Amino acid sequence: MNLKELSHLLGLSQTTVSRALNGYPEVSEATRARVVAAAQKHSYSPNTRAQGLATGLSRCIGHVISVNDSGEMVNPIFGDFMAGAGETYAAHGYDMMVTRVGQADEADIYRNLKARGAVDGLVVHAPRKNDPRLPLLTEIGLPFVVHGRSTGATVDYSWLDVNNRRAFRDAAAYLTSLGHRRIALINGQEELDFAIRRREGFEAALAEAGIAVDPALMARGEMTEDYGHACAARMLDAQDPPTAFLAASIICASGVRRALDERGLRPGADVSIATFDDCLSYFGNGSTVPVFTAMQSSVRAAGATLAQMLLDRIDDPTGPHQQTLWEAEFVIGASTDKVKD
């Protein structure tokens, strides 16, 4: 059914039906309810291209991934985030576009997207310290929200983040409470703001316990299973190996567990592992008893929430910025225990 047919069925003008479906305030609530009910009953789906011509909106959201962060696009964490965001976009009649760009071209891409009206807003991924994208997007007037935060940013902006510093301080403090003093950090890429905050939380917990930071037990890199395995293997084979690991994701924590298996060591019983768990749809942390002791926060829920924040920003570009900080939930699993004498 098209707009003309739906309008004829309701005995209303096409303009009235279109305005009712798009939330225009001059349409009464009774009329709006009647139009929406008829649209649902007859499976009417508005032509978003035509809507764009009428409203000046593209009905599309952009996700621009720098070539330096290209691993994001094949990372299951990114996939879960996009699934959550996509559900919100679809519920509001929006499509999404993912663009991969070279770092040198990134500013031009943003300006081009704005000039062509290709997207109504952007989600900024993998923010860095003093991230130059934030003042640029503010300058060109393209609505955006940030998944994470940028330390040192000089502009006000909307963001949603997990309290990474507290999560890793609490997890490291839990390991020290079990008597561990040789604790390894398998961190993410420390060019990224979230990884900087996690390292700071880890180091704060060690300082509180009177433990000196050992650079030999610190690693940074892309959070893959192979990375977790390689780092753990190197550290376990050292003269003074760690008795516990704190991993930046459940994916690299699985690599740590593989390194333990290869050496006949048992998680928890011989070497403890704590990790951050994004509650991935296809990579769960067990059901009744968690496999890993973990700080948990759903990246899919973050995608859905941040998408709604961006749609709100598009509806009211001059309104106050929304800034949301989530606390991770700490769960004790089978992968940690008191240090062995």
N, C-alpha and C positions, 0 to 999 in steps of 0.2 A: 504494500500500500504506500502511495506517495502522499505528499502534503496536500495536493489538490483533492485527492480522493478522501482523505481524512477530514478535510475542511467541509466537503460536501456532505459527508456522513453526519457531521455535527451541526450543520447549518450555520457555520461560522466562516468568517473570511480567513483566507490563508495567513494574513497578517496577524490576526488575533490568535490563531492556533500556534503560529511560530513564536509569538511573544509569550504565550502561556507556557510553552515548552522550554523557553529560554529564561524564565524567571523575571520578566519585566514587571515592575511594580504596579503599572496601570491596569493590569488584568486582575479581576477579582479572584479571590481564593476559590469560590464556588466554580467559576469557569475553568480555572487552572486544574482543579481536581477532576472535572469532567473530561477535559482534554487529555490529561495524563492517563486516566483510566481507559479511555478509548484507544490511546496510542499503545498501551500495554496489551489490551485485549486483541488488537488487530496486528500486533508485532510491528508497529511502525517504528522505523529507525531513521532519525533525521539525517539529511545529507550534510555532513560536516563541511564539505567544500562550499556548499551554498551558504551555510551558516557563517562561514568565514567571510564570504563576500558581503554578507549583510551586517556583520558585527565588527569587522576589521580584525578578527581573531583567527589564527590558523588552526586552533583546536589541537595543537601538537606541542609536546614538551620535549626539550632537548637534553641529552646526556652526552657531553663531550669528554672523551677519554684521550688524554695525552699519550703519545707514543711511549713516553717513559713509564706510563702506568698500564701498558697494553696487557700485562698479565691479569689486570682486573677483569677483562672481558671474558676470560675463560676460567675465572675463579668462581667456585660454587658459592662463595660469600656474596659476590656481585650478582650472581644469578638469583639468589634468594631475595636480595634487596630489590632487584628489578621486578621480580614476581609480585612482591608486596606493593611496589609503586604502580605497576601495571593494573592491578586490581582497582586501585583508587582512580587512576586515569579513566579506565573503562566505565566505571560507575558514573563518571561525570561527562562522558562523551568525548574524551581526549585520546589521541594517539600519542606514541612516543617515538623518538628518533635517536639512535645512538650513532655518534660520529667519532671516528678515530683520527686524530690530527698529530702532525709533528709539532714539537714544542715551539719552533720558530714561527709556525703558521697560526698558533692558537689565537692570538689577539685578532688577526685578520678574520679568522673563522667566526669569532663572536660578533665582530662588527658586521660581517656579511649576513649572518643569521638575523641580526636586528634590522639591517637595511632591507632585506627581502621579506621580512615578516614571516620567516619560515617557522619560527617557534614563538610561543607566547611566554615562555620562561625556561629556565635552565636549572638542573641540579648539578652542583659542583661536587665532584668526587675527589677523594684522596688529597685533602687540603694540606699544604705545607706551612711551615713557619713563615710569616710575612708574605703570604701568598699573593702574587701580583694580580691574579684573576679577580679578586674581590673589588679593588678600586677600579679596575677596568670595566667590569660589568656595572658597577654603580655609575660610572661616568657615562656609559652609553645608554643607560636607562633600561636595561633588559632585566626583568624580574628574575631573581635567583634565590635559591636556598642552598645551604651547605650541609653535606653529610659529614659531620665532624666540626672542628674549629681550627682557626689559624691564629696561633700565638703571635702577638705583635701586629695584628691587623689594625689599620688606621681608620677604617670605615665601619659603620654599624651595619649589621647584616643578620639575616635569619639563619638559624642553625639548629640541628639536633645532634646530640653527641651522648656517648656513654662516659661516665666518670672513670676514665681509664687510669688516671693516677691513683685514685682510691682503690680501684679494683685490684691493681697489681701490688699496691702497698699491703692490702688486707691479705691477699693470697701469699705473698712472701712472708708476712708476719705469721700466718698460720703455719708455714713450713718451719720457721724458726722456733715456734712454740712446740713443735714436735722434736726439737733438738738438732735440726739440720743447720750446719754452718757452711758447708760447701754446696751452695745453691747456684745452679746455672740458669741464665736467662737466655732463652731462644726467642729473640724479639723480631718484630717486623722491620721493614725498611725505615731507618731512622731519619730519612729525609722527610718522612711523613709525620704530621703533628701527633697523631694518636700514638705512634711508637715512641716518640720523645716523652710523652706523658707517662707511658707505661714504664719506661726505663727510670724516670724520676720517682715513680711510686715504688718500684723495686729497690732502688738505692736508698730511699728514705726508710724502708722497713729494715734493711740491713744495718743502716746507721743506728736506728733505734735499738737494735739487738747487739750493737757493739761489734759488728762484723765488717771487716774491710772489703771493699769491692775488688774482686780479682778479674782483671781484663781477660784472662784466659778462659773464664767462665761466662763471657758475654759474647753473644753473636747477634748479628743483624742481617736481614735478607728477606727475600720474597717468601711468603708463608706457604711453602709446598711441603708435601710429605718427604720428598727427597732431601730438601734443605734441613728439615728436622732430623732426619736419619743421619745425614753427613755430620752435622754439628754434634749430635749426641755420640756418634761413633768416635769422633776425634777426642771429645772430652773424656769418654769412658776409658779410652786407651791411654790416657795421660797417667803420669806417675801418681798424681793425687786427684783422683776422679771425684766428680760431684756425687753427693748422696741424694740430691733432689734436683728436679728440673722445673722451671716455670716457663711455659710455652705460650706464644702469642695467639695461637689458634689450635683448635682441635685437630686440624689437618696436619700441622707439623708435630703436634703431640703424638699422633699416630706414627710418625717417623721415629720419634724418640722411643716409643714402645717397640718398634721393630728392631732398633739397635740393641735394646735390652734383651729381646728374645734371642738374637744372634749370639749373645754372650751368656745365655743361660740364666739371666737375671729376671726376677719377677717384679712388675710394677707394684709398688706399695710394700711388698714383703722385703725386697732388696733395695730398690731405688724408688723414690717417690716422684710422681709427676702431677703437677697442677697446670691448668690451662685456661684459656679464654674460650668459651663456647658460644658461637653465634646462633645456636639452636637451628642448625641447617635441616632443611626438609629431608634430604637424602643422606644425611650423615649424623645420625642421632647419637646421644651420649648414654645409651641404655634406657631401660624403662623403670623397672622396680628399684634396682641399685645402679646409680650412675657408674659408668666405666671409669671416668676421670673425675677427680676433684676439680671443680671448675667455677669460674665466674660466668654467669649466663645472662645473655641479653639477645633477644630475637632480632636479627638483622632484617627479616621479612616484615616484622612489625614496624621497624624503623623506616623501611621503604614506604609502607602504606602511610605512616604518620607524616613523613617528610613530604610526600606527594601532596597530601591535603594542605600542608602548610604553604606549599608553592601555589596551589590553586587559590588559596585565600589571598596570597600576595598578588596574584594576577588580578583578582577581583578588586583589590584595594591596594594599588601600588604605593600609595603615600601613607598607609596605615603604620602603626607601630610594628617593629620587627618582633617575631616570635623566636625565643631562645630557650630551648628545652634540653635539660641535662638529666639523663636517666642513670639510676644506680643499678649496677649489675647485681644479680642474685648469686650468693655464694652457696654452693652445694658440695657436700663431702661425698666423694666416691671411693671406689676400691683402689685407687691408684696412689694413695698416700698413707703413710704410717709413721710411727716414731722411728728416729734414726737408729740403726743397729750399732751396737757397741763393737 
